[in-house]
Every structure is written in structure tokens, then in C-alpha cells.
């Protein structure tokens, strides 16, 4: 019993001693690498992306980051099939300077889930990103960020359109997306 109390006390102390955790909410625009639909090169419509992140300190110049994003877009085929892209990753942010305007670099790794009609696949993914954080108040900031997302796929990875009327194929070992967004940051 004493071990549980000691462990709980240490956990509570560590949580309260962590300074400046952040919630980040962003919206932007995502460009996606083309795919093949029924053996015809086909684009995926560029569309709005939504993102949320939770950050907590690792050191004086680096933070951990839990990153989640979603894009609901369409395949540029005759039926305009809906494609949902979800990303869940964890990694870190490296602050390059201190002050009100702080540039940063980061990397995260996790999974990307692609859903087309009733067919879904989940694959390992990674992100590399850079941005600029502007502290507008003691508890708030605005960020501009550019994020590259690479999703590992086997050659000839396939998703089926609704009713099996088409086959979407990703013909690459690394399927690429680029996300440019503006974010609002809340510190607590």
C-alpha cells in the first residue's frame, strides 16, 4: 500500500513541477502525392487539414510533442471518392532561439491511417517540420508551420472504392504529404 502512495505522490509532484505545457490547435492546407486509380495516375485534391498537439518540456531547448491531424479530401476520379487521412505521432520540438519570436525544428513518428469508403489501412509514418512561434501573451502564441509527412507503404498498396468499383494504388515506398498551417498555442 505504501508503494502505491509513494508512487502516486511522486507522479503528482512530477506533474505539478512540469512547466509550460502547451495545447496547440492548427488549420491549414495539405498537398498529397498522386496515386493510381484503376491503373490511371490520379491526383488527390489538396484540402484543409486540422491538427492538434500537446507539448511538454524535455529540456530547456526541447519539448516532447504528441501530434494528431486529419484531412478529409477527395480522389480526383470520376466518382470523387472521399479519402480520409488521419495522423497520430509522437516526437519532439527543438527550439533554435529564445525570445518572443522563436524558430523551431521537429520530428515525430507514429502512424497514418487512410480510409476510402469501407476500406482502411494503417501504416507507419514520420514527420519533419519547421516553424516560427510568436508569443503574443504570457499564456498564448501564434505559430506558422510547414510539415512534411512520409507514410511507409509496400509497393502496390491498395484501397478499394465503395462497392469495389475501383482500386486506389499507392506506387511508392514512401507516400508523401506536405502540410502548411497556422496554429494557436495555449500555455498552462
Order of alpha helices (4+ residues) and beta strands (2+ residues): alpha-beta-beta-beta-beta-beta-beta-beta-beta-beta-beta-beta-beta
